[in-house]
Amino acid sequence: MRIRFQVKKQILCLLFSCMLFAVFTTESVNGQNAELDAKVQSPSAVLMEASTGQVIYERDADTKRSPASITKIMTLILIFDELKSGNLKLDDEVTTSAYAKSMGGSQVFLEEGEVQTVETMIKCIVVASANDASVAMAEKICGSEEAFVERMNARAKELGMTETHFCDCCGLTSDEQHYTSARDVALMSRELITKYPEIYQYTKIWMEDITHVTQKGSTPFTLSSTNKLLKQYEYTTGLKTGSTSVAKYCFSATAHKDGIDLIAVVMAAPDHKVRFADAKTLLTYGFSVCSIYHDANTDTLPKLKVKGGVEDTVSLRYEKEFRYLDLNGQDMTGVTKKWELTETVPAPALEGEKAGEAVYYLGEQKLGSVDILYAQTVEQAGYGDCIKKVFLKCTLVNDVTPSF
């Protein structure tokens, strides 16, 4: 009885300690959020860690708002989708239509019939937020802006952007049906920077010259970045600004420090100074609390025995690397990884299907898991396969050819 009492006492103490830790952590996070709430002036804001997609801070994150030129983040995703598929190349030529030339707002003053490369158009969109270049690229890819916008909306659905609908490819419209939310902007920003990190080659440009070549001759034109945070915050890597009288001042800011990539989205800021200040505040806070545990999963996995297969074993591979975002200052050196696998699997074992999991623990706390997949296909053995296996075993064991 005394032993049971001591065990119960230890369990109660452990539970009480866990409760105190949870309460302390909650109070700490709430206190930090309250501090951010007091500093951040923009009506909608989201701070996200890019590799995990985990939201660290949010304010009014799902309210539908006019996005202005941060619409172009989706335009850029579609451009890079085309580059990845091989349907488009950076040195392909793009001809500006009369419609593209007619765009107002931010532009690089492309002339009708003017030809620029895809890469130059990307620079115009990213650095100078050019509406004319955005429409020219939309027409290049889909034939018309309308068809391109349909693809933008389809891509938004794929990304789980539930509070988003686009009416144009550049954000110039004042149509009430053109909207998104701070959370959705973070989602599409994450897609762009994680799937196409080469975007940073352009988002880090402060100033660069292009050349207009028209019937009037050649004229140099200087692209100047709309992202003033490039000069105000040393860890800035991008991404896109936007402003109209309806949207006010919007910004999706990206930054990198100590192996961590953060996305700070602010929408409907009252002026350009506030949007940059809010983004800097969010990013600085994020880097102060974030640490990443990363396992590239390059270690060798065991082979599993296959029952009834044409081969006796099957190779395995990890589905992906593992990342865990810690916001509580925990010591991650004690993380352990456990393979959850069966010793034998029945045939067939199909390449790419799940064989088990690699589960990560910090003490008794489960941090997450990564699927372990079959790295090859092992088909179910037929009668002929069984005869061959018997033949080979006899040959190897007795070094003689069996007679039947």
C-alpha positions, -999 to 999 in steps of 0.1 A, spaced: 0 0 0 28 24 8 45 17 -25 13 24 -44 8 56 -24 44 68 -33 38 60 -70 5 79 -70 22 108 -52 49 109 -79 23 108 -107 3 136 -91 35 157 -87 44 151 -124 9 161 -135 10 192 -113 44 202 -127 30 198 -163 0 220 -154 22 247 -140 44 246 -171 13 249 -193 -1 278 -173 33 296 -173 37 291 -210 2 303 -217 6 333 -196 40 340 -212 26 338 -247 -5 358 -238 17 384 -223 39 386 -254 8 388 -276 -6 416 -255 27 434 -259 25 429 -297 -12 440 -297 -1 473 -282 27 478 -307 12 467 -340 -12 493 -354 -24 475 -386 -59 462 -383 -49 427 -397 -16 410 -392 -1 375 -393 34 363 -383 42 328 -398 73 306 -397 78 295 -433 92 260 -431 65 247 -408 37 271 -417 30 276 -380 13 309 -371 31 326 -343 9 357 -340 -23 368 -356 -48 397 -354 -80 397 -373 -63 373 -397 -94 361 -416 -112 393 -423 -116 399 -461 -97 429 -472 -86 445 -505 -50 434 -511 -38 460 -536 -5 449 -552 3 420 -529 -21 403 -553 10 400 -575 24 373 -551 -1 349 -567 8 362 -602 44 354 -594 35 319 -582 19 312 -616 48 326 -635 72 303 -616 48 274 -620 52 279 -657 90 282 -655 92 249 -634 69 231 -659 91 241 -688 63 260 -706 82 292 -700 119 302 -700 135 333 -684 149 344 -718 115 340 -736 103 372 -752 71 389 -740 53 415 -762 33 443 -745 -3 446 -757 -22 479 -759 -43 467 -730 -12 460 -708 2 494 -717 -31 510 -706 -27 500 -669 -24 528 -645 -10 529 -610 25 514 -605 41 508 -639 73 508 -658 57 525 -688 59 497 -713 50 507 -748 26 488 -771 46 463 -791 76 466 -767 94 433 -762 111 423 -730 123 390 -716 104 370 -690 131 377 -665 130 415 -671 92 413 -666 97 395 -633 120 422 -621 95 449 -631 68 431 -611 88 423 -581 109 455 -577 87 482 -592 53 465 -587 45 471 -623 9 466 -633 17 468 -670 43 440 -667 19 419 -647 -8 420 -673 17 414 -701 28 382 -683 -8 371 -677 -15 374 -714 18 356 -723 8 326 -701 -29 323 -706 -38 345 -736 -58 370 -716 -59 384 -681 -94 369 -675 -81 334 -682 -51 340 -660 -73 352 -631 -93 320 -633 -61 301 -628 -51 324 -599 -84 316 -581 -79 279 -588 -44 280 -573 -57 299 -543 -82 270 -536 -54 245 -539 -35 264 -512 -65 265 -489 -70 302 -492 -106 302 -481 -110 340 -478 -97 349 -512 -111 359 -546 -92 376 -574 -106 399 -601 -74 410 -617 -37 400 -617 -22 431 -603 -45 444 -575 -53 477 -593 -91 470 -592 -114 486 -567 -140 458 -572 -154 446 -538 -151 410 -551 -113 413 -552 -103 403 -517 -81 382 -495 -71 379 -458 -39 383 -439 -38 345 -433 -43 338 -470 -16 362 -479 8 344 -456 -2 311 -472 6 323 -507 37 340 -496 49 307 -480 41 289 -512 62 313 -533 93 314 -510 95 277 -501 87 263 -535 106 289 -555 134 303 -533 150 317 -565 125 345 -560 150 360 -536 172 368 -565 147 395 -574 131 405 -541 165 416 -527 171 440 -556 171 476 -544 177 494 -577 184 481 -612 183 495 -647 163 480 -676 162 493 -712 131 502 -731 135 494 -768 108 508 -790 104 525 -824 115 557 -807 148 541 -798 165 528 -766 158 544 -733 172 534 -699 147 531 -670 156 526 -633 136 501 -613 134 512 -576 122 488 -550 89 496 -532 101 475 -502 118 501 -480 124 474 -453 154 463 -475 172 493 -461 156 494 -427 160 458 -415 191 438 -421 174 404 -423 149 413 -449 146 391 -480 114 403 -496 85 403 -505 57 425 -518 41 458 -509 7 471 -520 -14 503 -515 -46 518 -529 -72 541 -515 -94 511 -507 -68 487 -494 -47 514 -476 -12 501 -470 -4 463 -472 28 444 -469 40 408 -469 75 409 -455 100 380 -455 132 378 -435 159 352 -427 180 349 -396 199 319 -380 183 294 -404 148 307 -397 125 322 -424 96 344 -412 66 359 -430 50 390 -416 18 402 -432 1 435 -424 -31 448 -441 -49 481 -441 -22 500 -423 -30 537 -421 2 548 -439 34 534 -454 55 541 -423 32 520 -401 32 490 -425 70 489 -424 72 495 -387 46 468 -379 64 443 -401 97 450 -385 81 447 -350 66 413 -359 98 399 -375 119 411 -345 96 394 -321 95 362 -342 133 359 -342 134 365 -305 112 335 -296 117 310 -325 141 281 -326 139 252 -351 147 216 -345 157 201 -378 164 165 -389 174 161 -425 166 124 -422 198 112 -440 204 82 -417 200 47 -431 167 29 -425 165 -8 -420 151 -32 -446 119 -49 -438 112 -86 -444 85 -93 -470 62 -122 -465 52 -139 -498 72 -114 -520 93 -119 -551 121 -105 -529 127 -113 -492 132 -76 -481 121 -41 -491 140 -9 -488 126 22 -470 130 60 -473 117 90 -453 89 110 -469 106 143 -460 128 160 -435 115 169 -400 111 204 -386 97 215 -352 92 251 -343 98 258 -306 85 290 -291 92 282 -254 130 281 -252 131 243 -246 164 225 -248 161 205 -280 193 186 -276 173 158 -259 151 151 -289 149 114 -297 136 96 -328 118 63 -327 110 41 -358 75 26 -356 78 -3 -381 67 -39 -382 94 -66 -386 76 -82 -415 51 -69 -441 29 -88 -465 35 -86 -503 29 -66 -523 48 -36 -509 43 -7 -533 68 21 -537 57 53 -522 31 37 -498 34 42 -461 54 16 -442 55 33 -408 66 64 -390 95 81 -375 82 97 -343 101 125 -325 100 129 -287 113 154 -262 111 134 -230 75 122 -230 63 150 -252 56 139 -288 68 166 -312 56 151 -344 63 125 -370 74 118 -405 61 90 -427 84 62 -437 77 49 -472 86 19 -493 115 29 -515 108 1 -540 80 -22 -551 81 -58 -541 54 -78 -559 36 -108 -545 54 -140 -555 37 -164 -578 43 -202 -581 72 -197 -605 88 -172 -582 86 -196 -553 103 -224 -574 131 -199 -583 136 -190 -546 138 -226 -536 163 -232 -564 185 -203 -553 185 -213 -517 194 -248 -524 222 -236 -547 236 -212 -521 233 -237 -491 244 -269 -508 263 -255 -538 245 -281 -559 216 -280 -584 185 -296 -569 167 -323 -588 129 -325 -591 
